[in-house]
Amino acid sequence: MNTARNHARPTALITGASVGIGYELAKVFARSGYDLVLVARDQEKLKQVALECNGLGARSRIVPKDLSVPGAPQEIFDELAKDGVQVDVLVNNAGFGTHGPFAQIDCDADLRLLQVNIVALTHLTKLFLRDMLGRRHGKILNVASMAAFQPGPLMATYYASKAYVLHFSEAVAQEVAGYGIVVTALCPGPVKTEFFKRAGIEGSRLFHGGAMDAAAVALAGYHGLMGGRRLVIPGASNKLLRLASRLAPRRLTIWSAAKLNEVH
């Protein structure tokens, strides 16, 4: 990827870009006139995504990194800074879930989840937001979840991590509102991705209750970000669920989440 800023195309950095929502977002940004920095663990998948996005007009750079490693965000930032790559849009999409009673889940798995879903997202935002503030221009899309709006028994750390992403995004959005920076939280419900398989919940009611297409979620997130929205909830049913969760007794919503997360 030629990193010289001698053309009009801005650059979007997307984490978790090899599959699911991240992959679909990469294509959306490529079609919309952006060059790309694609981050994920799987180098071979990243190469395939980069080739596809290049075919859509983007110039793509791959950065194979495991965001569960604490130093990865700084390494990404330093590599791009060294090569003079200016990131105009940061998309923090990487994330995963664990499933089961909290006390029984492998501790290392939950700690990796928190590192990816919370710490790496925060670190990347800190690093790239400072440059955006200096330019008084930039956008950040943080992928949260409908899980952000309530506790989730049997997926306790995942739900809690997404609550952090939502609240963090809304707070930072308010702080930078007067500096030409947009921060958007994308809160999808169940999506047809590898998430359910990795979390081990393909047999749950949540999985079989209907999932949105990842491409539709990515497009909603992109348009919300470009429209300056702080919160994007794709799908009419998810908007109704959010309203219901606010009106229903909290113990009922927690009980309902536990039932949805049960695997049969």
N, C-alpha and C positions, 0 to 999 in steps of 0.2 A: 504494500500500500504506500503510495506516494503521500508523504505527510505535509508537503508544502501547502500553504494556504493561498494558492494561486488560482483558486476557482471558487465559485459561489456556493458550493454545497457545504452545509453545516455537517457536524459529526454527532452521531448518537452512540453512546456506550450502553450495551445491553448485557446484563448478567443473566446466567441461566438461559443462554441464547440457543442451545443445541436442540431443545425440545419444547413442546407445549406452547404456553403463552409467549415465552421468550422468543421462540422460533417464529411464531406468527407476528410478533411485534417487529422482529428484524425485517421481515418482508414488507410490512406496512411502512416502516421508515425508509426502506430502500426505494419503494415505489413513490414515496413522497419527497424525494430529492435529497436524502441524507446519505453520507458515507457512514460506515459502521465500524465500531470496535466491538467484537463479539467475544464474550467471556463465558467459559464453562470448563468443566473438568475434562470432557472427552474431546481430545484434539481432532480425531478423525471425523466426528460428527460436526465439529465446528468448521472443518475444511469444506464439508458438503454444504453447510448452510452458507458459508462465504461464497462458494461458487454459484449457488442459486441466487443469492442477493446481488452478486456482480452481474448476473444476467438480467437483473431488474434495473441496472444502471448505477448501482452503488460501487464504491471502492471499499473493500472490506479488509479489516485487519483482525486476525484471531489472536487471542491471549488466553492460552490454556492455563487456568488457575483453579485450585481448589479453595473455595472461600471458607471452608471449615478450618483452614490453616490461618492462625492469627495475623501473620505478616503479609498475607496475599493482597489486601487492599492497597497497602503502601507500595508494594512491588508493582502493581498495575499502574498506580499514579506516577511512580518514578519512571517507569518504562515509557509511558506516553509523554511525560514532560521532557525526557531526554531527547525524544524524536520530534518534539515540537507539535504534538497533536493536541489541538484545542477541543475539548468536549463541550458541545453546546447543549446536549440533552443527556442526562444520566437516567437510565432505567434500572432500578433495583428490583429485579424479578426473581433472582435465585432464591430458592427456599424449598423445604421439605417438611414432612410430618412424621411423627412416630405414633404408634397406637398401642393401647393397653392400659391397665391400671398404672398410675404413675410410679408406685413403689416397685413394680415388676419390670419396668422398661430399663434396658441397659443404660447405665449412667452416661457412658461415653456417647451413646447415640443422642441422648437429650442435650448433652453439652455441645455436640456438633450442631444440632438443630439451632440452639441459641446463638452459636457463633455465626452461622450463616444467616438466619432469619433476622437477627437483631444486631449483633456486633459488627459484622461485615457491612451490612446496610448502613449503619450509623457512621462507620469509618469512611466509607466511600462518599457518603453525603457530605461529611465534614471536609474532606479533601477537595472535592470538586466544587462544592458550594462557595468556598472562599475565592476561587478563581472567577466564578460566575459573578459574585458580588463586585469584584474588581472591575469587571467589564460591564456591570449593571445589565446583564443579559444572561438568560439561561433557563432551563426547565428540568425538573426532576419528577419522575414518575415512580412511586413506590407501590409495589404490588402487595396489598394486604389481602383481606378476605372477608366474607360475611361472618367468618368466625371471630372477627375483631369485635363484634357487637355483644358477645356474651361468653361466659365460661363454657368449656367443652369437656366434660368427663370422658375419659378414655383417650383423649387427645389434649390433655391439660396444657402441656408446654406449647404445642402448636397454636392453640387458640389464644393463649396468653401472649405468644410472640406476635401474633397478628394484631392484637389489641395495642401492643407497643407501637407497631408500624403505623397504625392509623393515628394514634394520639400524637406521636412524634411528628408525623407528616403535617397534621393540622396545626400544630404549634409552630413548626418552622415556617410553614406557609404564611402565618400571621406575622412572624418576625421579619420576613423578607418582602412583604407585600409592596412596600414602597421603593423597592430597588430593582424593579423590572424582572424579578424572578418568579416563576410559577412552580409550586410544589403540589402535586396531585396524588391522592391515595386512591388506588383502584381496588375495589372490594367485590370480586366475583364470588358467586356461590360455587357449587360443584362444577368442574370443567372437565371435558374429555381429554385428559392428559395422562402421563405416566405417574402422576402424583398418587393416585389411589393404589396402584400396584406397589410402589415403593413404600408407602405407609402401611401396606398390608390390610387394607380395608375394602377390597373389591367386593366382599360379601356383605357389606353394611347396607342398611336402609338408605343412608346418605348417598351412596353410589348409585343405587337402583332407583332413587327418587327422581331422577332426571338431571342430566348435566348439560351445560351449554357447550357450544362449539368454541374451541380455543380461538379460532380466527375472529369470531364475533366479539369475544371478550377483548381481544387485542385492539380491534378497531374502535370499540367503545372507549377504551383507555386512551388511545391516541387522540381521538377527537375531543375527549374531555380535557386532556393535557393542553392541546392546542387552543381550546376554548377558555383556558384559564380557570377551570373548575378545580376546587380543592378536594372534592369527593365524587367518585364515579361508582355507581352501583349498576352493573349491566343487568338487564332483564326486568320486566315488570313484576314477575313473581318474587324476585329477590327484594325489590323495593317494598312489596307488601309484607314480606317476612320481616324486614327491618322494622316496619311500623308495628307489626304484631309483637315483636320482641320488646319494643318499648312500652307497649300497653299491657302486656300480660304480666302476671306475678313472676318475679325473678326465679323463684324456686321451680315454677312450672317450665320456664324456658330452659333451665339447667337440666331438669328431668327429661325434657324433650330432646335436648342435645345428646344426652347419654343414650337414649333409645335409638336415635339416628346413627350413633357411632358404634353400636353393637354389631359384631360380626356373627353371622349365622352360617 
